[in-house]
């Protein structure tokens, strides 16, 4: 009995084992995984049946019934060849652009181009057309200028990106993330004109700065002149007040001297007049009846003792001259 069971078991094993192995391989071939950052297209007998854009495990018919075509959805960057573009003011520019893109519709991508190199070749043609159109609508100063407010790099790049994005998505299944300007150059024949224009712009800017500086300097000079005139006016007013007070005090002292000793006042006045009239090494011819001669030759009349004030001189206690 035991030998019979063993024989039956061996028969079953021989029958089931191949089937099990075939089943394992069949099940293994029926499952596949879409990695993170990838997309896949499942075709059945060469005809697309499913488009997978999310990462994870999926099943398919085993063998050659269903085929899985994987596409990377990671961003790609490439540089377009140098091309010459004409601006609106008829200036030639040699522009090099770069393009950043990724696959959005894997089925359209596989059907239209199939690989990255073919996709970038098609994109380069689209970018060339968009670049010519966008640059042709703007002047040279939008790209090259000493005035930063004239530069329109951001607007130009956005316009080129928008012009390429719609066509790239519909025809290639690609999303164009950004079209940017990598390098700007000028044809050799245009360099003198470009440098001359830059020189003129810089000269204009220098003249503007000089004019502003002169305006500020003139305002400072005017303000300083006004302040100096105010200071001079205040000084003159103060000096006039001081002179008026001094003259008033002198007049008061002279009047006081005259009241005390009229003859001395006349004598002193005569000396002062002589001092003002005579200069260094001057010759004066006087008559005996002139005031100057009287003051020099005739003695002062005696003053009554009771009416005379204290003697004028160093011993005077009141300080008359």
C-alpha positions in Angstrom: 0.0 0.0 0.0 2.8 2.4 0.9 4.6 1.6 -2.3 1.5 2.3 -4.3 1.0 5.6 -2.7 4.5 6.6 -3.3 4.1 5.6 -6.9 1.0 7.8 -7.3 2.7 10.7 -5.5 5.6 10.5 -7.9 3.2 10.5 -10.9 1.4 13.5 -9.5 4.6 15.4 -8.9 5.7 14.7 -12.4 2.4 15.9 -13.8 2.0 19.0 -11.6 5.5 20.3 -11.4 5.8 21.3 -15.1 2.4 22.9 -14.9 3.4 24.8 -11.7 6.6 26.0 -13.3 4.7 27.2 -16.3 2.2 28.9 -14.1 4.9 30.7 -12.2 6.6 32.0 -15.3 3.2 32.9 -16.7 2.2 34.9 -13.6 5.6 36.5 -13.5 5.3 37.7 -17.1 1.8 39.0 -16.4 3.0 41.6 -13.9 5.3 44.6 -14.4 6.2 47.8 -12.6 6.2 51.4 -13.7 9.1 53.2 -11.9 8.9 56.7 -10.4 9.5 59.3 -13.1 8.5 57.0 -15.9 5.4 56.4 -18.0 4.4 53.4 -20.0 2.3 52.4 -23.0 0.8 48.9 -23.3 0.3 47.5 -26.8 -1.6 44.3 -27.6 -0.5 42.8 -30.9 1.1 46.1 -31.7 -2.0 48.2 -31.0 -1.9 50.5 -28.0 -4.5 49.6 -25.3 -3.3 51.5 -22.2 -1.3 54.6 -21.3 0.1 54.6 -17.7 1.5 57.8 -16.2 1.5 56.8 -12.5 4.2 54.7 -10.8 3.3 51.3 -9.4 2.6 47.6 -10.3 0.4 46.6 -13.2 -0.7 43.4 -15.0 -0.8 42.5 -18.7 -1.3 39.4 -20.8 1.8 37.3 -20.7 4.2 36.6 -23.5 4.0 38.5 -26.7 0.3 39.3 -26.4 0.9 42.6 -24.5 4.1 44.6 -24.8 5.1 47.4 -22.4 7.0 50.4 -23.8 8.5 52.6 -21.1 9.1 56.4 -21.5 11.1 58.6 -19.1 9.1 61.7 -17.9 12.2 63.4 -16.3 13.1 66.8 -17.5 15.5 67.2 -20.4 17.6 70.2 -21.3 19.4 70.8 -24.6 20.9 73.8 -26.4 19.7 74.8 -29.9 22.3 75.7 -32.6 23.3 79.4 -33.1 21.0 81.2 -35.5 20.8 84.8 -36.7 17.7 86.7 -36.0 16.6 90.1 -37.3 15.1 92.7 -34.8 12.3 95.1 -35.6 14.8 97.9 -36.2 16.7 95.7 -38.7 19.6 94.7 -36.5 21.1 91.2 -36.7 21.6 89.1 -33.6 23.2 85.7 -33.2 21.2 83.9 -30.5 21.7 80.6 -28.7 18.7 79.3 -26.8 18.2 76.4 -24.4 15.0 74.3 -24.0 13.8 72.5 -20.9 11.0 69.9 -21.6 9.5 66.6 -20.4 7.1 64.0 -21.8 3.5 64.5 -20.8 1.6 62.2 -23.2 3.7 59.0 -23.7 1.5 57.5 -26.4 1.7 60.7 -28.6 5.4 60.9 -27.9 6.0 57.3 -29.0 3.8 57.6 -32.1 5.3 61.0 -33.2 9.0 60.8 -32.4 9.8 57.7 -30.3 13.0 58.8 -28.6 14.7 61.8 -27.1 17.0 62.7 -30.0 14.2 62.9 -32.5 12.1 64.9 -30.0 14.9 67.5 -29.5 15.4 67.8 -33.3 11.7 68.6 -33.7 11.8 71.0 -30.8 14.8 72.9 -32.2 12.8 73.6 -35.4 9.9 74.9 -33.4 12.1 77.1 -31.3 13.8 78.5 -34.3 10.5 79.7 -35.8 9.3 81.1 -32.4 12.6 82.9 -31.9 12.5 84.6 -35.3 8.9 85.7 -34.7 9.5 87.0 -31.2 12.7 88.8 -31.9 11.3 90.3 -35.1 8.6 92.1 -33.0 11.1 93.9 -30.7 13.9 96.4 -31.1 17.6 95.8 -30.3 17.3 97.7 -27.0 15.0 95.0 -25.7 18.1 92.7 -25.6 21.1 95.1 -25.5 21.0 98.4 -23.6 22.8 100.2 -20.8 19.3 101.1 -19.4 18.1 98.1 -17.4 14.5 99.3 -17.8 14.7 98.6 -21.6 15.7 95.0 -21.2 12.9 92.6 -21.9 14.6 89.2 -21.4 11.8 87.8 -19.3 9.0 88.8 -21.7 10.9 87.5 -24.7 11.5 84.1 -23.1 7.9 83.8 -22.0 6.7 84.7 -25.5 9.0 82.0 -27.1 7.9 79.4 -24.5 4.2 80.1 -25.2 4.8 80.0 -29.0 6.4 76.5 -28.7 4.4 74.9 -25.9 1.1 74.5 -27.6 2.5 72.9 -30.8 4.9 70.7 -28.8 2.1 69.3 -26.7 -0.3 68.6 -29.5 2.2 67.2 -32.0 4.8 65.6 -29.8 3.1 64.9 -26.5 5.7 67.1 -24.8 5.4 70.0 -22.3 8.0 72.7 -22.9 8.8 74.1 -19.4 11.0 76.9 -20.5 12.8 78.4 -23.6 15.6 80.7 -22.5 18.3 82.8 -24.1 21.8 81.4 -23.3 24.0 83.7 -25.4 23.8 86.8 -27.5 26.4 87.7 -30.1 26.6 90.1 -33.0 27.7 89.4 -36.6 31.1 90.9 -37.3 29.8 93.4 -39.8 27.4 94.8 -37.1 29.9 95.3 -34.3 30.9 98.8 -35.2 27.3 100.0 -35.3 26.5 98.3 -32.0 29.6 99.8 -30.3 28.8 103.2 -31.6 25.2 103.0 -30.4 26.4 101.9 -27.0 28.9 104.8 -26.9 26.1 107.3 -27.8 23.8 105.8 -25.1 26.6 106.0 -22.5 27.5 109.5 -23.5 23.8 110.5 -23.1 23.7 109.0 -19.7 26.9 110.8 -18.7 25.5 114.1 -19.9 22.3 113.5 -17.9 24.3 112.8 -14.8 26.4 115.9 -15.3 23.3 118.0 -15.8 21.8 116.7 -12.6 25.1 117.3 -10.8 25.3 120.9 -12.0 21.7 121.5 -11.0 22.3 120.2 -7.5 25.6 122.2 -7.3 23.8 125.4 -8.4 21.1 124.8 -5.8 23.7 124.5 -3.1 25.5 127.6 -4.3 22.2 129.6 -4.3 21.4 128.4 -0.8 24.9 129.4 0.4 24.6 132.8 -1.2 21.2 133.5 0.4 22.6 132.4 3.8 25.7 134.6 3.4 23.6 137.6 2.4 21.4 137.0 5.5 24.5 136.8 7.7 26.0 140.0 6.1 22.7 141.8 6.5 22.4 140.9 10.2 26.1 141.9 10.7 25.5 145.2 9.0 22.4 145.9 11.1 24.3 145.0 14.3 27.3 147.2 13.2 24.9 150.1 12.4 23.4 149.7 15.9 26.8 149.7 17.5 28.0 152.7 15.4 24.9 154.6 16.2 25.3 153.9 19.9 29.0 154.9 19.8 28.3 158.1 17.9 25.6 159.0 20.4 27.9 158.5 23.3 30.6 160.5 21.5 28.2 163.3 20.9 27.1 163.2 24.5 30.7 163.4 25.7 31.5 166.3 23.3 28.5 168.2 24.5 29.6 167.6 28.1 33.1 168.8 27.4 31.8 171.9 25.6 29.6 172.8 28.5 32.5 172.5 31.0 35.2 174.3 28.9 34.2 175.9 25.6 37.7 177.3 24.9 39.3 173.9 25.4 36.7 172.3 23.2 37.5 174.8 20.4 41.2 174.2 20.8 40.7 170.4 20.7 38.4 170.7 17.7 41.0 172.8 15.9 43.7 170.1 16.6 41.4 167.4 15.3 40.7 169.3 12.1 44.4 169.9 11.6 45.0 166.2 12.1 42.5 165.3 9.4 43.7 168.0 7.0 47.4 167.3 7.3 49.1 164.3 5.8 52.6 162.9 6.2 55.2 165.5 5.0 52.6 168.1 4.3 53.2 171.9 4.3 50.6 174.2 5.6 50.7 178.0 5.2 48.5 179.7 7.8 47.3 183.2 8.3 47.4 184.7 11.8 43.6 185.1 11.7 42.8 181.5 10.8 41.5 179.0 13.2 44.4 176.7 13.0 46.9 179.5 13.8 44.9 180.7 16.7 44.8 177.2 18.2 48.5 176.9 17.9 49.7 180.4 18.8 47.2 181.9 21.3 47.0 180.6 24.8 43.8 179.3 26.2 41.8 181.9 28.1 41.7 181.5 31.9 38.5 180.0 33.2 37.0 181.2 36.4 38.1 179.0 39.3 34.6 178.6 40.6 33.1 177.7 37.2 35.9 175.7 35.8 35.6 171.9 35.9 38.4 169.7 37.1 41.4 169.8 34.8 41.3 167.6 31.7 44.2 165.2 31.6 45.6 162.3 33.4 44.4 163.7 36.8 40.8 163.9 35.7 38.6 161.7 37.6 35.8 161.8 35.1 37.9 160.6 32.1 37.4 163.5 29.7 39.6 163.5 26.6 
